[in-house]
């Protein structure tokens, strides 16, 4: 849920369409959380301990997550504007 607001910010404050904003949200989540904070705080082994395929699978999964955030946020926004 914490990545809904960054998506909404990108969508409402930039000229990005829902798909682009969703993909950017997912990419940022992957880079910031999985590649940065998780190993930095010791929640996982260092990034070099994992094969490239693991990083690519995780990145792809986060892109899909970002698209899911976009679909959910846009549906909620649409429902709010069109009266349930």
C-alpha positions in Angstrom: 0.0 0.0 0.0 2.9 2.4 0.6 3.6 2.6 -3.2 0.1 3.9 -4.0 1.0 7.5 -3.1 4.1 7.6 -5.2 2.1 6.3 -8.1 -0.7 8.9 -7.5 2.0 11.6 -7.3 3.5 10.6 -10.7 0.1 10.2 -12.3 -1.4 13.5 -11.1 1.7 15.8 -11.1 3.3 14.7 -14.3 2.1 14.0 -17.9 2.7 10.3 -17.5 -0.1 7.9 -18.6 -1.2 5.1 -16.2 1.0 2.5 -17.8 4.2 4.6 -17.7 3.5 5.8 -14.2 2.9 2.2 -13.1 6.0 0.9 -14.7 8.1 3.7 -13.2 6.6 3.0 -9.8 7.5 -0.7 -10.0 11.0 0.1 -11.2 11.6 2.6 -8.4 10.3 0.1 -5.9 12.6 -2.6 -7.2 15.7 -0.3 -7.2 15.0 1.4 -3.9 13.7 -1.5 -1.8 15.1 -4.7 -3.3 18.5 -3.4 -4.6 19.1 -0.7 -2.0 17.4 -0.9 1.4 17.0 -4.6 1.8 20.7 -5.5 1.6 21.8 -2.2 3.2 19.8 -3.1 6.4 20.9 -6.7 6.3 17.5 -8.2 5.5 19.2 -10.1 2.6 22.7 -11.1 1.5 24.6 -8.5 -0.6 23.4 -8.1 -4.1 26.5 -9.7 -5.6 25.6 -13.0 -3.8 22.6 -13.5 -6.2 22.8 -14.3 -9.9 21.7 -11.7 -12.4 18.6 -13.8 -13.3 17.4 -13.4 -9.7 17.6 -9.6 -10.0 15.9 -9.6 -13.4 13.0 -11.8 -12.1 12.6 -9.5 -9.2 12.6 -6.4 -11.4 10.0 -7.9 -13.7 7.8 -8.8 -10.8 8.0 -5.3 -9.5 7.0 -3.9 -12.9 4.0 -6.2 -12.8 3.2 -4.9 -9.3 3.5 -1.3 -10.6 0.9 -2.1 -13.3 -1.3 -3.6 -10.6 -1.0 -0.5 -8.6 -1.9 1.6 -11.6 -4.9 -0.5 -12.5 -6.2 -0.4 -8.9 -5.6 3.4 -8.5 -7.2 4.2 -11.8 -10.2 2.0 -11.1 -10.8 3.7 -7.7 -10.4 7.1 -9.3 -12.8 6.2 -12.1 -15.4 4.8 -9.6 -15.1 8.0 -7.5 -15.7 10.2 -10.5 -18.5 8.2 -11.9 -20.5 7.5 -8.8 -19.9 3.8 -7.9 
